[in-house]
Amino acid sequence: MVVRFGYTGIRVRDLDESLRFYTQILGMEIIEPVQRTPSTDGRVVTLRSPGSSQRLELNWYAPDSRFGPPYVNGAELDHLAFECDDVDRLVKELESKGVPIRVRPREIGASEGWNEAFVEDPNGIWIELVPSGSGPPTG
């Protein structure tokens, strides 16, 4: 199975302030506008620098969301996203190898059309698995 790195998602304390920083100060462009993500009780926006293929996803979660535990320094990396041909099959393969599964396919966002899963790397970093070519979820 082919698995490709897709984008980086970081967790932000203030979405508007972070959006101003990355667009007005660093010159990034919005490629997916700010959208509510009811399944995670948050908001998300996707950016890219002109001429770059790398995407940055800014994620803000409500304080009581399971995706937004109390904010501490070092918790800014929200997740890394990898694209794959078959999310369900990859999750089964990873689970058989002892990889912790944090969110199973379609456990969140099914009503918004998402088919993604989250697993955890040995350092506790969440890895999002999305179908090839889907990019960051929109909700």
Protein Blocks (a to p, Z undefined) as FASTA:
>chain_A
ZZddfbdcdddfblmlmmmmmmmmnopacfbdcdddfknopaddddddehiabdcddddd
dfkbcklgcddehilpmbdcdddfblmlmmmmmmmnopacfbdghkgoklnopacddddd
fkopacddddehklpadZZ
